[in-house]
Amino acid sequence: PQYYDYFSTRSFTYGKRRMGNHNRLLGRVNGVDGIKTGYTRASGFNLVTSAVSGKRRIVAVVLGGRTGASRNAQMTALVKQYLPKATTRQGGQLIAKSRTATITVASAAPSAKATTLPKTNIPLPKAKPDNVQTAYAATPTPKAPVPLVDPVRTASVPDVKGWVIQVASLPTRDEAVAFIEKTQRNAGGLLKRTEGFTSTFEKDGTTYYRARFAGFSGKSAAWNTCAALKRQKIGCYATQQ
């Protein structure tokens, strides 16, 4: 908390260089006093902003902006709309004290007394009536499993070589596969002769999944395809696998 004022610093000088704050709303939108901007190719332009007016304070979040300007415009609208509506009540205890929750066991009186059926030596009928279906059957002989057809290659495929296009890095394989399929749908035929696949890498002890496309004849084909994708607002870059 003692360093929070740093977020509202609009610029500072280090050596001979003047460094500006990336939060362009500082000094332009009343009440804004920080917090953090961010951009990645996969998520777009993002901004977390705090704004204060008297006893009112809000924290607003904008994710996935297509440009920095559109992100800033959306944040400006949020601050102007919701800061005047924010409560003036003081917050409660920030960290709750640890306590053991009281466990309540549900119970209900039985609606009727259970009846014990008498033992019987009557043999079961051998014939099966027409209106009775078999409740069990002998377990069939197991067959060799049929491999499922995966539209997207599994991670770390060793036979993918040459130039590829990467469109995202995501925390789970399911997200990477979904992103590959979405990109194929939105590419307008640019990727119809390619093959989507995922590959893994680790950063700070966390595994991430690259969403990539293979099947290019060389560097020029990969670069030209990536340039065409960018014209359709699909972020990418070409690299050698």
Secondary structure as UniProt FT lines:
FT   TURN            2..3
FT   HELIX           4..8
FT   STRAND          11..14
FT   TURN            15..16
FT   STRAND          17..20
FT   TURN            24..28
FT   TURN            30..31
FT   STRAND          32..40
FT   TURN            41..43
FT   STRAND          44..53
FT   TURN            54..55
FT   STRAND          56..65
FT   HELIX           68..82
FT   HELIX           83..85
FT   TURN            130..131
FT   TURN            158..159
FT   STRAND          163..170
FT   HELIX           173..186
FT   TURN            187..193
FT   STRAND          195..203
FT   TURN            204..205
FT   STRAND          206..214
FT   HELIX           219..231
FT   TURN            232..233
FT   STRAND          237..240
//
